[in-house]
């Protein structure tokens, strides 16, 4: 397959993960609300999936000799990835966005909204793009699909982030439901929140294909950004939601974390 075909496949993989976020809004077609207990479990599930994908997928691949792995490169990438998310969050700290007013926003407001969404979901797109680094190169085992030789890591990361995006879609839909947003618009805004992912995937894929010496740094960058998001956003959000539950929601959070890890770790070693 040519260069355009490779980029198209990577974009489609990122788009699939974005669409998976919309699946998280579908339960609200059947029920009016999700309990705090299940909300915490879902945040824990998402956290466990992302941690497993980062450690057993990206970091392991980054230090693997197959791709000329480098502990130093991965370590640098981890720090840079986490640092970039920290800086980005501080740049937009204190900004409040009401999703119900998206359609009424002026151009500057839309730019701000896109910036906030990009900070949150762009690193996940980067993880997808980096995982496709060996697409059609034949350097490692892959699965032949429609003329492409797709790396197993790419399949693993696409599945992991797609599963992770479902509970994230639920979390996005809960406040939208409380503001009276219609069901189909909740689906749309859930997907919209993850649209930076296919863009990030293509950019990251281009970078690691043109500068393969920096591939371990790229793996570390994606892992560092996602691990930081889990530590700084997902887990605190879960505990905030569950603060009124018996035990402060820790039991539900640990249950979700364990389930996420148990789901993804076997896939990482297939």
Secondary structure, DSSP 8 states (H G I E B T S, - for coil): --HHHHHHHHHHHHHHHHHHHHHHHHGGGT-S---HHHHHHHHHHHHHHHHHIIIIIIIHHHT-GGGT--HHHHHHHHHHHHHHHHHHHHHTTT----GGGGGG--HHHHHHHHHHHHHHHHHHHHHHHHHTTTTTT-SS-EEEETTEEEEHHHHHHHHHHHHHHHHHHHHHHHHHHHTT--HHHHHHHHHHTTTHHHHHHHHHHHHHHH-GGGHHHHHHHHHHHHHHHIIIIIHHHHHHHTTTSGGGGHHHHHHHHHHHHHHHHHHHT-
